[in-house]
């Protein structure tokens, strides 16, 4: 049983299409998206349409919640004034750009997904098991993460939101982050996804996909969105 998982597309249809092509070549048994379809990029409706066409089970990200419900805040926890101001511009633009039918789709996304796969209890979330917008960074002290993971009753917890892929085993529980399709922060502009093979020993492999990030950056500029978002797509940096 092999799964393909990806997250944090952020309105980058060019990256999403190449990732889906790469995933199709791997022939996984199931595909999942862990949320944040919209925000920052120039093609939110195209991204939503693609996932709807494919029928891929998808979790609600904090940005999907913000746009779907026309909230005043996306739950992004910006750490400085510049990012807050740029984020407000992105949210306002996205709420205007996403059509009502697609906002309705965003509101209907799942809060989490649970499945038992060959004896492995698996939990999929966007941020963390307790909050949609909680960042589970790889360097977070394990003694602070372990109690939360144990409360889930899962053997494997898979999340997104940080835009940084990793795999850790914390007191016997696997914690996996998928990275980001459309706005990676690992220093490479390539789009991320992860493959998981549920065998006697769990097999996790991280994949990066080349796509035309220069064109995606140009799309952002043409849409009137902040130049910083274009630079982030070109460089794969925060």
N, C-alpha and C positions, 0 to 999 in steps of 0.2 A: 504494500500500500504506500503510494507516494503522493505527497501533497506539494503544491506550489502556493506560496503566500507572498503577498506584496502589500505595500501601504503607502500613504502620504504621496498621492499623485499630484495634488495641488494644481489642478487645471492644466497639466502638461500633457496634452494629447499625443504629442510627438514621442515622448518617452513611453507613455503607456502602450501605444501601438507596437513599438519595438519589443517591449517587455512581454506583451502577450504573444508575439511571434516566437520569442525565445522560449517561453513556457510551453507553447504548443509543441515545439520540437522535442521537449523532454517527455511528452505524453504522460503527465501526472494523472492520477485517478481523480483528484479533486483540486480545485482552485479556490482560494479565498482572498478577499481584500479586507484589510484591517482599518480602512477609513481615511478620512481627510482627502476626499475626492476634489474639493474645491479650495479656493484661496490662492492668492499670489500670482498665479498664472493666468493666461489669456483665454483658455478654452474650457470653462467649466461645464457648459452644456454638452460639448462633444465627449468629455470624459464620462459624464453621467450616462449619456446615451450608449456609449460603448459597453459599460458594465451592465446596463439594462439589457442590451441586445444579447450579451453573452450569458446572462442569467447567473453571474458569479455572486455567491453569498458574500454580503458586505456588511461590515460593522460601522456604526456611526462614529465618526471622529468629532473632535471638538469643533472643528471648522464647519463640518457638515451641520452640526447642531446650530451653530451661530447663523449660518446662511439660511438653513431650512426654516428656522423659527424667527428670522429677521431680528436677531438679538442685537444689542448695542455693543456686545463684547464677544470675541471668539474664544475666550478662555485660553489665550496663548501665553499668558504669563511673561510678557515682555519685561526685560530688565533695565531698559533705558528709555529716555524720552523720545529719541529719534525712532527707535524701532516701534514704539507705541504709536507715534504719529503715522508712520508708514503702514503699520498694521491696520490702523483705523481706515486709511485710504483703501487698502485692499479689501477689507470687509465691506465697506460702503459700495465699492465697485462690484464686488461679487454678488451682493444682495440685489443690486440693480440688474446685473447681467443674467443671473439664473432665472429661467422662465418658471412660472407658477407650477406647471406640471412636474418639473424637476425638483422644485422645493418640496413638493408633496412626497416625492420619492425619497429625498434626504430625510424627511421627518419619519419615514417608515423604516429606516435602517435599523439593524439589530443592535442592542446594547452589548451583547457578547454572543459567542458561539461555544457550545460545549459538545464534545463527541468522545466516545470511547473507541479507540482504534487498536485492535489486537491486544487489548488489555491495558493500553496506555490511556489514561484519562487526560484529555486535552482541553485547555481553556484558551480561547482567542479573545483578546481585548484590544482596544485602541491605545489607551495610556497605561493604566494599571488595573488590577482587579477591583480596586476600590474607587477610582476616579477616572473619568474619561480624559482628563487633561493632566494627569500626574506623570511626570517624566521619570522613567526607570532607566537612568544612565548606567552604563557598565561599571563605573567606578563608585557607585553608591555602596556604602558599607553593607556587607552581606548580613550582618546581624540585625540591620534595620529592615531588610527585604524579606528575610526568611520567614518571620511570623506571618506576614501578609500572604506569602505564597502558600504556606501550610494551611491557612484558613480556607483556601479555595478547594482543597481536596484533590487538586490536579497533580499529575505527574509532570506535565509540560504546560508552561504558560508562554504564550506567544503574543507579542505586542509590537507596536510601532511608535509613533509620536516623537521619538528623539531624533529620527532621521539618521541614526548611527547603528549599523548592524553589529550584532554580537551573539554569542552563545555561551552561557555560564551554567554550571551545575552548582546549585546552592542547596546544601544539605539534602541532596538526593532529588531535588526538583530542577528540571531543565527550564531555564529562562532564556528565551530566544527573541531577539529583535530583528525585524525584517529590513531595517533601513528605509530608504525612501526612493520611490520611482522618480518623482518629478522635481524634488528639491533636496538632493543629498547634501550632507554636511561633513562628509568624511575626507574632503580634499580632492575628490575626483568627481567630474560631472556625470560620470556613467550612472545609469539607473540601476537600482538594487532590486533583487528578489531572492527568496530563499527556497530551497527544496528540502523536504524532510522525508526520509524513508523510514517507515515504522517497521523495523526488524527487531530481532532479539536485542541487539544493541542499536540505539537510535543513531541514525546517520543524518547529519545536518550539513548542507553545503550552501555557501553564499555565492551569488552570481552577480556580475556587473555587465550591463548591456550598453553598447555604444549606440548613440542616436544623434540626430542633428540638433545639438544643444544651441548652436549659434542661431539656427532658425527659431528655436523656441524662445531664445532671448529676444530676438527681433520681434516676435509676436507680442511679447510683453511690452516692449517700447511702443509698438504701433497701437496697442490698446490704451495707451496713456497711463500705464501703471508705472510705479517708481523704477528708476534705472537700477537701483540696488538689487531689486528682484531679478533683473536680467543678468547682472553681474554674478549673483549667487548661482544661477543656473549654469552660467559659463564656467564657473570655477569649482562648483561643488563645495563651497564654503559658507559658513553662517553669515 
